[in-house]
Amino acid sequence: MKKTGIAAGLKMLQCFNLAAICALSVWHAYAFYLHQAITHEARPHVMEWQPLPAHQQNTPRIMT
């Protein structure tokens, strides 16, 4: 009976350790990205390509 209680306690401790490791990794990722966002200047605006307008009345047509 005592052996199963110790085994259950160790299993619970392993689950706690796993949860603590996950929480720490999430916290470190948050701190890392927050630090990068604060220290780095804003990146330049990304050029956005827009399609040319369709045929306009004042442009000459090329007949093929």
N, C-alpha and C positions, 0 to 999 in steps of 0.2 A: 504494500500500500504506500509506503514511504517513497519507494522508487518511482512510482507513477507520478507522485506529487512533484518530485524533483524534475522529472522529465517534462512535465507540463510547465513548470516554472522556467525551465531552460527554453522551451519552445516559445513561451510568452516573451522572454527576454530577447530571443532572436527576432521576433516580429517587431518589438520595440526598436531594436537596433536598425532593422531595415527601414522602418518608418522615419527614424531620426536621420539616417543617411539620405533618404529621399528628400526630406525637408531641408536638410543642409544644402543639397545640390540645387534645389529650386531657389533657395535664398542666395546662394553664390551666383547663380545665373542672373537673377534679378539685379544684384548689386553690380555685377560686371557690366550688363547692358545699360544700367542707369549711369554708371561712371563714364562709360563711353559716350553716352548721349550728352552728358554735361560737359565733358572735356573737349570733344571734337566740335569744330565749327560745323555749321549746317552745310551739307553737301550742295554743290551747285545744282540748279534746276536741270532736270533731264530734258533734253530736246525732244519735243513731241512732233512726230511726223504726221502731217494731215494731208489727206488726198487733195489733189487739185480739183477745182470745180469742173463740172461737166461742160460740154461745149457751150461757148457763149456766142451770142449773135454777132458780135463785132470781131471775132477771130476768123481768119480765112480757113476754109475747109481744104483739106488735101484730098483730091480725087484720085483714086487708084483704079 
